[in-house]
């Protein structure tokens, strides 16, 4: 996991345990951060708060991009390639949400992010 992802997490959330987090825990936290920001963006869309929507979507995009850049394609093989494609799709959908204020697309992204987090939570960390 890149230090850029850790720094992004630190600048967009207040979590003291990010400094000592294992790579596995850090990914778990980043997925949680994406979910939190998507939920914030959804609420901002419902309220018509464009500034809050943009902040939340930008933060979600930054986290997803850090996750994408942190993929180890050599070690991860097909799984890394599939995650890369999924992160790319999520990034394009985030842009769509920003341009079209599409709450249904936010709901889709929330389902995807929750699914990723649930799957990741089921993976045993390497010690």
Buried (B, 14 or more C-beta within 10 A) or exposed (E): BEEEBBEBBEEBBEEEEBEEBEBBBBBBBBBBBBBBBBBBBBBBBEEEBEEBBEBBBBBBBBBBBBBBEBBEEEEEEEEBEEBBEBBEEBBEBBEBBBEEBBEEBBEBBBEBBBEBBEEBEEEEEEE
